[in-house]
Amino acid sequence: QVQLAESGGGLVQVGGSLKLSCVASGNTSSLYKMGWFRQAPGKMREFVARIFWGGGNTAYADFVKGRFTIFKDNVENTVYLQMNSLKPEDAAVYYCAAGRTLTSYNYWGQGTQVTVSS
């Protein structure tokens, strides 16, 4: 089992920055990838970014490319999401997820709220 704990959400103005953190604990050696998703009120949860736990290969949703960066610290078992140039539409609950395979996410965090004010 793997447990995930997010932190770093909060209130930020349009154009501002936030850095989210996700600490993984438990059987982290079983992990293949970690990712960030988000869900705004009334909308479906959507993919934001992911990173492979071993090699560090990354992927991003088109709507965050050039603004968000996902990176990791394997020693601290932590994945980060640096969010710059935030827009009102970026406001959502952000979830950290971890997967044991290429095609699945098996573990989810409790979410952290990001609010963007104009």
C-alpha positions, 0 to 999 in steps of 0.5 A: 500500500502507498499513502499520499499526502498533498500540501501547498494549496491556497489562495493566489492572485491571477498570474501568481504561483504556487507549489504543490507537494505530495509525499508518498509513504509505504511501499513506494518501491512499487511505484511506476509513476506519479501524477497530478489531477484536478477537479473544479466544481461541476466538472470531471476530474482531469489529468494535469501532469505526470512523471515516471518514478524511475527515469523522470519522463514527464507529460502535461495536459495542453492547458498547463504546458509552459506554465506548470512543471512536475518534478520529484525528489526520490530521496524524500519520496516527494513529487512537486507541481510548480504552478506559474502564471495561474489563471482563474480556470486553474482553480480546483481541488488538486489531487496527487495520484500514484500508479504501479503500472503505465496504464493505471493510478492505484492510489490517490491523495485527499486533495488540496484546494487551489483558489485563483482570485482576479 
